[in-house]
Amino acid sequence: MNRKTAVITGASSGIGMELAPMLAAYGYDLILTARRVERLQKLADDLHKMYGITASVVGMDMAQPFAGEALWKAIAAIEPDIDLLVNNAGVGVSGNFAEEAPEAIERMLQLNIAGMTLLTRHVLPGMIARKHGRILNVASLAGFQPGGPGMAAYYASKSYVLSFSRGIRRELRGTGVSVTVLCPGPTRTEFESTAGAQETRLFHWSKPMEAREVALAGYRGVMRGSAVVVPGMVNKFLALSPKFSPAAVALEINRYLLAKRG
Ligand SMILES: NC(=O)c1ccc[n+]([C@@H]2O[C@H](COP(=O)([O-])OP(=O)(O)OC[C@H]3O[C@@H](n4cnc5c(N)ncnc54)[C@H](OP(=O)(O)O)[C@@H]3O)[C@@H](O)[C@H]2O)c1
């Protein structure tokens, strides 16, 4: 039987970890990657037992320079023909940009932008040659915004993911390869604490969605070949809001919402 293989980056927690059983239930063999390999191995063992699929684990720090290439080499050594790529791994850095740790900014940009871009570049030629493939990139509602004072570099990195996804989707029309971008709003995952987001008014006032609901929306979207998926009714409205409010107003609202609660 012709097996299909999916790669999920950032599969050790949150949205990526919730996507893994959905793809396993569909019948995909999985290559799971992140830094915390013991978590990945436990997930891989559970999914193998539950769904009879093959699940492999690759430990990789994607915030390192040239990680996209290193990860591709490790993936290709397991299975070079990838049918579905989920670029989910990402982190946030919050606070006044001039006070954020330079090393944390560098690592975030490597992970959120360079790593996923280069991994996609390595995976795509095989998909195009086989005339079949699906890519799911995880951006954010933040990607639609004109800017995020208080999380400026993170917001900009997610605008990149949204723009990049739309651009390559159009380039790939007619090739059999579809690109879907998932744009979640606040979601209950480890991101809340690692990005310092739970201290913001935005996370305090909004009701974060569960990671499973968000993953399910992404799963359905990538299977349908949708262009952009925004999970949740309120988030759908918020994704449209920059079209109707001047950038200066949106920036003031974002500055207020992204400020840490005193
Ligand atoms: N939660 C939200 O409110 C929210 C909203 C919009 C968009 N998003 C986006 O959703 C995506 C998934 O995040 P999440 O909310 O599920 O957060 P999460 O629970 O913190 O998951 C992040 C994943 O990325 C991996 N990761 C972090 N740093 C890494 C590195 N240097 N190298 C390799 N993998 C790394 C983590 O694994 P290890 O630590 O094991 O490496 C983990 O598996 C991110 O792109 C995030 O920007 C989240």
The ligand as a Tripos MOL2 file, in Angstrom:
@<TRIPOS>MOLECULE
LIG
   48    52     1     0     0
SMALL
NO_CHARGES

@<TRIPOS>ATOM
      1 N1         -1.0510   29.9830   21.5980 N.am      1 LIG1
      2 C1         -1.4520   31.0590   20.9670 C.2       1 LIG1
      3 O1         -2.1410   31.9170   21.5330 O.2       1 LIG1
      4 C2         -1.0870   31.2500   19.5200 C.ar      1 LIG1
      5 C3         -1.8090   32.2190   18.7910 C.ar      1 LIG1
      6 C4         -1.4920   32.4110   17.4630 C.ar      1 LIG1
      7 C5         -0.5030   31.6650   16.8690 C.ar      1 LIG1
      8 N2          0.1870   30.7400   17.5920 N.ar      1 LIG1
      9 C6          1.2480   29.9860   16.9230 C.3       1 LIG1
     10 O2          0.9730   28.6050   17.0440 O.3       1 LIG1
     11 C7          2.1840   27.8800   16.8720 C.3       1 LIG1
     12 C8          2.2410   26.7680   17.8980 C.3       1 LIG1
     13 O3          2.3510   27.3400   19.1820 O.3       1 LIG1
     14 P1          1.5100   26.8260   20.4430 P.3       1 LIG1
     15 O4          0.5420   27.8760   20.7750 O.co2     1 LIG1
     16 O5          1.0550   25.4540   20.2240 O.co2     1 LIG1
     17 O6          2.6600   26.9300   21.5600 O.3       1 LIG1
     18 P2          3.5020   25.8440   22.3550 P.3       1 LIG1
     19 O7          2.6210   24.9360   23.1180 O.co2     1 LIG1
     20 O8          4.5100   26.6420   23.1050 O.co2     1 LIG1
     21 O9          4.2190   25.0030   21.2130 O.3       1 LIG1
     22 C9          5.3460   25.4830   20.5140 C.3       1 LIG1
     23 C10         6.0490   24.3350   19.8440 C.3       1 LIG1
     24 O10         7.1850   24.8650   19.1400 O.3       1 LIG1
     25 C11         8.3360   24.1260   19.5360 C.3       1 LIG1
     26 N3          9.5390   24.9570   19.5750 N.ar      1 LIG1
     27 C12         9.7490   26.0750   20.3200 C.ar      1 LIG1
     28 N4         11.0120   26.5050   20.1630 N.ar      1 LIG1
     29 C13        11.6080   25.6410   19.3060 C.ar      1 LIG1
     30 C14        12.9190   25.5390   18.7760 C.ar      1 LIG1
     31 N5         13.8800   26.4220   19.0940 N.pl3     1 LIG1
     32 N6         13.1910   24.5180   17.9290 N.ar      1 LIG1
     33 C15        12.2380   23.6080   17.6170 C.ar      1 LIG1
     34 N7         10.9680   23.6530   18.0730 N.ar      1 LIG1
     35 C16        10.6760   24.6550   18.9240 C.ar      1 LIG1
     36 C17         8.0310   23.6220   20.9460 C.3       1 LIG1
     37 O11         8.7700   22.4290   21.2160 O.3       1 LIG1
     38 P3         10.1090   22.3390   22.1130 P.3       1 LIG1
     39 O12        10.0060   23.3470   23.1990 O.co2     1 LIG1
     40 O13        10.0830   20.9100   22.5880 O.co2     1 LIG1
     41 O14        11.2440   22.5970   21.1610 O.co2     1 LIG1
     42 C18         6.5550   23.3000   20.8410 C.3       1 LIG1
     43 O15         6.3630   22.0100   20.3350 O.3       1 LIG1
     44 C19         3.3130   28.9040   16.9540 C.3       1 LIG1
     45 O16         3.8150   29.1640   15.6570 O.3       1 LIG1
     46 C20         2.6270   30.1450   17.5200 C.3       1 LIG1
     47 O17         3.2510   31.3310   17.0960 O.3       1 LIG1
     48 C21        -0.0950   30.5140   18.9100 C.ar      1 LIG1
@<TRIPOS>BOND
     1     1     2 1
     2     2     3 2
     3     2     4 1
     4     4     5 ar
     5     4    48 ar
     6     5     6 ar
     7     6     7 ar
     8     7     8 ar
     9     8     9 1
    10     8    48 ar
    11     9    10 1
    12     9    46 1
    13    10    11 1
    14    11    12 1
    15    11    44 1
    16    12    13 1
    17    13    14 1
    18    14    15 2
    19    14    16 1
    20    14    17 1
    21    17    18 1
    22    18    19 2
    23    18    20 1
    24    18    21 1
    25    21    22 1
    26    22    23 1
    27    23    24 1
    28    23    42 1
    29    24    25 1
    30    25    26 1
    31    25    36 1
    32    26    27 ar
    33    26    35 ar
    34    27    28 ar
    35    28    29 ar
    36    29    30 ar
    37    29    35 ar
    38    30    31 1
    39    30    32 ar
    40    32    33 ar
    41    33    34 ar
    42    34    35 ar
    43    36    37 1
    44    36    42 1
    45    37    38 1
    46    38    39 2
    47    38    40 1
    48    38    41 1
    49    42    43 1
    50    44    45 1
    51    44    46 1
    52    46    47 1
@<TRIPOS>SUBSTRUCTURE
     1 LIG1         1 GROUP 0 **** ****
